[in-house]
């Protein structure tokens, strides 16, 4: 334990001079989504980027235009509080903590951001943030994920003037340890999506990825910071292509029998079941 603590200290040493008691203050500032007027949510809960000049793949830097699948969407029909990109008052960051994902190690982000075009009129924009599996430790667990690898995701908000649904588009995958360059594990896009859904719906066993079909549903509850959330998930096909075209890490994530992207998107609609008395 002492050696791991020292390793974490050395890993994060450049950030320590800026660290305060609550390291989450150093994440990129939240998007003021709740201040934006004119949000219009279609029945599906989001606008299909591919029908609006956008893409369901991100663009990763230094890959020649390759990217990762936007394989999870938080529906714009979710509770408006959850669609607020903050950690207090039950917002999106608090919800993600209830699922086991937190801000990067001491709020420090290494490397260039990925970009995405959600077809909302903003064009290609940087990720809003990147969150990592916290290994049961909301304060420092994401430092462990940085070292050991694990589930993580980047996300973007569809809130431009041409398609302002407020939906959250997430590129989710399971990565290898840092000494292996954070490459994605075999089938890691599909597995990362399903393991996140399993956590969000409090499943008692792993979701069988090979059995997912169009219309598959899951539901369950999670809690953090006095808020309890109910997440209803439906898997949809026909939005994300099940192919290798444009996919980063395709040679290691898939093989002749397994496509790196199976073409299913998990759409999550999140409601708040209960909240602290002071917030009621």
Kinemage of the C-alpha trace (Angstrom):
@kinemage 1
@onewidth
@group {chain A} dominant
@subgroup {mainchain}
@vectorlist {calphas} color= white
{ca unk a 1} P 0.000 0.000 0.000
{ca unk a 2} L 2.816 2.394 0.873
{ca unk a 3} L 4.527 1.752 -2.471
{ca unk a 4} L 1.252 2.369 -4.340
{ca unk a 5} L 0.742 5.637 -2.433
{ca unk a 6} L 4.269 6.759 -3.336
{ca unk a 7} L 3.661 5.809 -6.973
{ca unk a 8} L 0.452 7.824 -7.100
{ca unk a 9} L 2.263 10.750 -5.496
{ca unk a 10} L 5.023 10.676 -8.103
{ca unk a 11} L 2.527 10.272 -10.922
{ca unk a 12} L 0.542 13.313 -9.886
{ca unk a 13} L 3.382 15.415 -8.442
{ca unk a 14} L 3.227 18.178 -11.101
{ca unk a 15} L -0.360 18.901 -10.044
{ca unk a 16} L 0.133 18.873 -6.302
{ca unk a 17} L 1.204 22.501 -6.045
{ca unk a 18} L -2.240 23.440 -7.395
{ca unk a 19} L -4.263 20.899 -5.448
{ca unk a 20} L -6.741 21.986 -2.826
{ca unk a 21} L -8.791 19.865 -0.457
{ca unk a 22} L -11.369 19.075 -3.123
{ca unk a 23} L -9.421 18.016 -6.195
{ca unk a 24} L -12.558 18.031 -8.346
{ca unk a 25} L -12.326 21.834 -8.451
{ca unk a 26} L -9.588 21.419 -11.057
{ca unk a 27} L -11.619 19.644 -13.725
{ca unk a 28} L -12.553 21.579 -16.800
{ca unk a 29} L -15.376 23.999 -15.935
{ca unk a 30} L -18.895 22.612 -16.316
{ca unk a 31} L -20.990 23.601 -19.271
{ca unk a 32} L -23.838 25.992 -18.293
{ca unk a 33} L -26.396 23.878 -20.139
{ca unk a 34} L -29.184 24.827 -17.763
{ca unk a 35} L -28.860 28.484 -18.805
{ca unk a 36} L -29.452 27.818 -22.472
{ca unk a 37} L -32.917 28.638 -23.770
{ca unk a 38} L -34.728 27.010 -26.648
{ca unk a 39} L -33.980 23.352 -25.915
{ca unk a 40} L -36.118 21.147 -28.173
{ca unk a 41} L -36.112 17.414 -27.519
{ca unk a 42} L -37.346 15.088 -30.288
{ca unk a 43} L -39.257 11.893 -29.370
{ca unk a 44} L -36.090 9.789 -29.617
{ca unk a 45} L -34.443 11.986 -26.940
{ca unk a 46} L -31.686 13.272 -29.243
{ca unk a 47} L -31.029 14.257 -32.836
{ca unk a 48} L -29.215 11.700 -34.965
{ca unk a 49} L -25.903 13.400 -35.844
{ca unk a 50} L -25.599 11.394 -39.060
{ca unk a 51} L -28.809 13.026 -40.338
{ca unk a 52} L -27.563 16.510 -39.451
{ca unk a 53} L -24.124 16.556 -41.059
{ca unk a 54} L -22.362 15.065 -38.037
{ca unk a 55} L -20.958 11.664 -37.137
{ca unk a 56} L -21.344 8.915 -34.552
{ca unk a 57} L -17.554 8.585 -34.414
{ca unk a 58} L -15.226 10.967 -32.637
{ca unk a 59} L -11.953 12.150 -34.184
{ca unk a 60} L -8.888 11.157 -32.171
{ca unk a 61} L -5.763 13.317 -32.537
{ca unk a 62} L -2.809 12.039 -34.578
{ca unk a 63} L -4.755 9.140 -36.120
{ca unk a 64} L -5.426 10.465 -39.596
{ca unk a 65} L -9.090 11.067 -38.803
{ca unk a 66} L -9.902 7.805 -37.016
{ca unk a 67} L -12.135 7.894 -33.944
{ca unk a 68} L -14.147 6.073 -31.315
{ca unk a 69} L -17.862 5.211 -31.345
{ca unk a 70} L -20.383 7.403 -29.531
{ca unk a 71} L -22.003 4.300 -28.083
{ca unk a 72} L -23.931 5.699 -25.083
{ca unk a 73} L -26.384 8.619 -25.067
{ca unk a 74} L -28.032 10.262 -22.058
{ca unk a 75} L -31.447 11.185 -23.444
{ca unk a 76} L -32.645 14.774 -23.490
{ca unk a 77} L -35.814 13.443 -21.824
{ca unk a 78} L -33.815 12.859 -18.636
{ca unk a 79} L -34.493 14.975 -15.549
{ca unk a 80} L -33.385 18.563 -16.318
{ca unk a 81} L -31.300 18.552 -13.130
{ca unk a 82} L -29.291 15.578 -14.409
{ca unk a 83} L -28.643 17.383 -17.692
{ca unk a 84} L -26.843 20.157 -15.817
{ca unk a 85} L -23.128 19.508 -16.197
{ca unk a 86} L -22.144 19.982 -12.553
{ca unk a 87} L -21.578 17.938 -9.424
{ca unk a 88} L -23.743 19.827 -6.962
{ca unk a 89} L -27.536 19.793 -6.752
{ca unk a 90} L -27.702 16.298 -8.212
{ca unk a 91} L -26.269 17.245 -11.612
{ca unk a 92} L -24.610 15.129 -14.275
{ca unk a 93} L -21.255 14.754 -12.488
{ca unk a 94} L -23.021 13.579 -9.319
{ca unk a 95} L -24.965 11.047 -11.374
{ca unk a 96} L -21.747 9.730 -12.923
{ca unk a 97} L -20.273 9.386 -9.417
{ca unk a 98} L -23.287 7.243 -8.494
{ca unk a 99} L -22.329 4.975 -11.389
{ca unk a 100} L -18.672 4.869 -10.303
{ca unk a 101} L -17.013 7.399 -12.643
{ca unk a 102} L -15.135 10.504 -11.527
{ca unk a 103} L -12.929 13.300 -12.813
{ca unk a 104} L -9.395 12.512 -13.902
{ca unk a 105} L -6.562 12.049 -11.401
{ca unk a 106} L -6.301 15.343 -9.479
{ca unk a 107} L -8.140 16.989 -12.373
{ca unk a 108} L -5.160 16.637 -14.700
{ca unk a 109} L -5.691 15.665 -18.347
{ca unk a 110} L -2.776 14.443 -20.445
{ca unk a 111} L -2.805 14.523 -24.221
{ca unk a 112} L -4.923 16.301 -26.789
{ca unk a 113} L -8.697 16.195 -26.633
{ca unk a 114} L -10.790 14.159 -29.016
{ca unk a 115} L -13.413 16.021 -31.014
{ca unk a 116} L -16.918 15.211 -32.237
{ca unk a 117} L -19.548 16.729 -34.504
{ca unk a 118} L -23.034 16.082 -33.116
{ca unk a 119} L -24.768 17.738 -36.054
{ca unk a 120} L -26.054 20.573 -33.877
{ca unk a 121} L -24.430 23.401 -35.821
{ca unk a 122} L -21.283 23.750 -33.727
{ca unk a 123} L -19.138 21.628 -36.012
{ca unk a 124} L -16.190 19.653 -34.679
{ca unk a 125} L -15.737 20.497 -30.968
{ca unk a 126} L -13.497 19.246 -28.161
{ca unk a 127} L -14.775 16.759 -25.611
{ca unk a 128} L -16.522 18.372 -22.645
{ca unk a 129} L -14.582 16.137 -20.266
{ca unk a 130} L -13.173 12.652 -19.742
{ca unk a 131} L -14.255 10.561 -16.739
{ca unk a 132} L -12.704 7.349 -15.432
{ca unk a 133} L -13.772 4.349 -13.343
{ca unk a 134} L -12.998 5.227 -9.721
{ca unk a 135} L -12.469 1.701 -8.332
{ca unk a 136} L -14.786 2.491 -5.416
{ca unk a 137} L -12.817 5.582 -4.350
{ca unk a 138} L -14.492 8.823 -5.565
{ca unk a 139} L -11.503 10.922 -4.465
{ca unk a 140} L -8.427 9.121 -5.849
{ca unk a 141} L -9.745 6.034 -7.605
{ca unk a 142} L -9.381 7.543 -11.057
{ca unk a 143} L -5.615 7.720 -10.411
{ca unk a 144} L -5.749 3.926 -10.087
{ca unk a 145} L -7.613 3.708 -13.409
{ca unk a 146} L -4.943 5.872 -15.040
{ca unk a 147} L -2.304 3.346 -13.914
{ca unk a 148} L -4.145 0.019 -14.101
{ca unk a 149} L -6.574 0.807 -16.914
{ca unk a 150} L -10.312 0.272 -16.823
{ca unk a 151} L -13.552 1.729 -18.083
{ca unk a 152} L -13.658 5.381 -19.109
{ca unk a 153} L -15.526 7.730 -21.405
{ca unk a 154} L -15.457 11.136 -23.022
{ca unk a 155} L -18.645 13.102 -23.510
{ca unk a 156} L -20.151 15.926 -25.536
{ca unk a 157} L -23.410 17.884 -25.183
{ca unk a 158} L -25.771 18.301 -28.131
{ca unk a 159} L -26.831 21.892 -27.561
{ca unk a 160} L -26.104 23.854 -30.719
{ca unk a 161} L -28.618 26.119 -32.415
{ca unk a 162} L -29.533 23.545 -35.091
{ca unk a 163} L -30.192 20.594 -32.755
{ca unk a 164} L -30.504 21.625 -29.119
{ca unk a 165} L -31.683 18.414 -27.462
{ca unk a 166} L -29.429 18.696 -24.419
{ca unk a 167} L -28.541 15.002 -24.842
{ca unk a 168} L -25.135 13.772 -23.689
{ca unk a 169} L -23.144 11.716 -26.224
{ca unk a 170} L -20.497 9.430 -24.724
{ca unk a 171} L -17.582 7.523 -26.267
{ca unk a 172} L -17.131 4.637 -23.843
{ca unk a 173} L -14.393 1.989 -23.840
{ca unk a 174} L -12.280 -0.203 -21.566
{ca unk a 175} L -8.554 0.551 -21.777
{ca unk a 176} L -5.366 -1.310 -20.911
{ca unk a 177} L -2.843 -0.122 -18.255
{ca unk a 178} L -0.705 2.957 -18.826
{ca unk a 179} L 2.424 0.854 -19.466
{ca unk a 180} L 0.573 -0.638 -22.443
{ca unk a 181} L -0.230 2.781 -23.845
{ca unk a 182} L -3.894 2.787 -22.804
{ca unk a 183} L -4.774 0.746 -25.887
{ca unk a 184} L -8.334 -0.600 -25.896
{ca unk a 185} L -8.917 -4.222 -24.841
{ca unk a 186} L -10.388 -6.717 -27.293
{ca unk a 187} L -14.068 -5.875 -27.861
{ca unk a 188} L -13.466 -2.962 -25.507
{ca unk a 189} L -15.888 -0.504 -27.118
{ca unk a 190} L -18.862 -2.839 -26.806
{ca unk a 191} L -17.814 -4.200 -23.400
{ca unk a 192} L -17.109 -0.721 -22.025
{ca unk a 193} L -20.601 0.385 -23.051
{ca unk a 194} L -22.277 -2.638 -21.493
{ca unk a 195} L -20.267 -2.550 -18.264
{ca unk a 196} L -21.232 1.100 -17.841
{ca unk a 197} L -24.891 0.229 -18.466
{ca unk a 198} L -24.614 -2.612 -15.957
{ca unk a 199} L -23.294 -0.227 -13.327
{ca unk a 200} L -25.910 2.427 -14.133
{ca unk a 201} L -28.730 -0.102 -13.744
{ca unk a 202} L -27.179 -1.970 -10.766
{ca unk a 203} L -27.129 -5.356 -12.488
{ca unk a 204} L -26.067 -8.315 -10.352
{ca unk a 205} L -24.222 -9.935 -13.262
{ca unk a 206} L -22.472 -8.806 -16.431
{ca unk a 207} L -24.646 -7.812 -19.354
{ca unk a 208} L -24.242 -10.483 -22.074
{ca unk a 209} L -22.884 -8.332 -24.888
{ca unk a 210} L -23.332 -11.025 -27.534
{ca unk a 211} L -27.061 -11.222 -26.752
{ca unk a 212} L -27.825 -7.512 -27.199
{ca unk a 213} L -30.451 -6.790 -29.857
{ca unk a 214} L -32.368 -3.733 -31.020
{ca unk a 215} L -34.818 -2.883 -28.240
{ca unk a 216} L -33.003 -4.684 -25.383
{ca unk a 217} L -33.787 -2.874 -22.113
{ca unk a 218} L -32.354 -2.605 -18.609
{ca unk a 219} L -33.435 -0.571 -15.598
{ca unk a 220} L -32.126 0.070 -12.099
{ca unk a 221} L -31.157 2.594 -9.425
{ca unk a 222} L -27.921 4.129 -8.118
{ca unk a 223} L -27.192 6.706 -5.398
{ca unk a 224} L -24.555 9.280 -4.484
{ca unk a 225} L -24.485 12.424 -2.353
{ca unk a 226} L -28.012 11.899 -1.063
{ca unk a 227} L -29.518 11.616 -4.565
{ca unk a 228} L -31.023 8.404 -5.912
{ca unk a 229} L -31.348 7.999 -9.666
{ca unk a 230} L -33.355 5.595 -11.804
{ca unk a 231} L -31.830 4.769 -15.171
{ca unk a 232} L -33.874 3.206 -17.969
{ca unk a 233} L -31.789 1.943 -20.889
{ca unk a 234} L -32.816 0.854 -24.361
{ca unk a 235} L -30.382 -0.371 -27.014
{ca unk a 236} L -30.957 1.011 -30.510
{ca unk a 237} L -29.507 -0.014 -33.867
{ca unk a 238} L -29.413 1.940 -37.107
{ca unk a 239} L -27.649 4.992 -35.658
{ca unk a 240} L -24.085 3.730 -35.275
{ca unk a 241} L -22.550 1.659 -38.067
{ca unk a 242} L -21.403 -1.872 -37.228
{ca unk a 243} L -18.171 -1.764 -39.192
{ca unk a 244} L -14.463 -1.028 -38.950
{ca unk a 245} L -14.608 2.056 -41.181
{ca unk a 246} L -13.062 5.053 -39.437
{ca unk a 247} L -12.645 3.202 -36.123
{ca unk a 248} L -9.455 3.733 -34.118
{ca unk a 249} L -7.762 0.619 -32.616
{ca unk a 250} L -9.821 -1.555 -34.985
{ca unk a 251} L -7.049 -4.156 -35.418
{ca unk a 252} L -6.776 -4.836 -31.675
{ca unk a 253} L -10.401 -4.301 -30.640
{ca unk a 254} L -11.864 -6.639 -33.270
{ca unk a 255} L -10.938 -9.658 -35.375
{ca unk a 256} L -12.375 -11.721 -38.223
{ca unk a 257} L -15.224 -12.909 -36.024
{ca unk a 258} L -15.887 -9.781 -33.922
{ca unk a 259} L -16.442 -6.293 -35.294
{ca unk a 260} L -14.900 -3.576 -33.112
{ca unk a 261} L -18.280 -1.785 -33.117
{ca unk a 262} L -21.451 -3.895 -33.011
{ca unk a 263} L -23.695 -1.009 -34.070
{ca unk a 264} L -25.769 -0.695 -30.886
{ca unk a 265} L -26.169 2.539 -28.925
{ca unk a 266} L -27.355 2.445 -25.311
{ca unk a 267} L -29.809 5.305 -24.717
{ca unk a 268} L -30.189 6.128 -21.029
{ca unk a 269} L -33.124 8.104 -19.631
{ca unk a 270} L -32.356 9.199 -16.076
{ca unk a 271} L -34.840 10.357 -13.445
{ca unk a 272} L -34.293 11.461 -9.850
{ca unk a 273} L -36.144 9.205 -7.417
{ca unk a 274} L -35.157 10.996 -4.232
{ca unk a 275} L -32.959 13.875 -3.130
{ca unk a 276} L -31.684 15.363 0.141
{ca unk a 277} L -34.290 17.173 2.184
{ca unk a 278} L -32.348 20.420 1.823
{ca unk a 279} L -32.607 20.155 -1.964
{ca unk a 280} L -36.354 19.474 -2.055
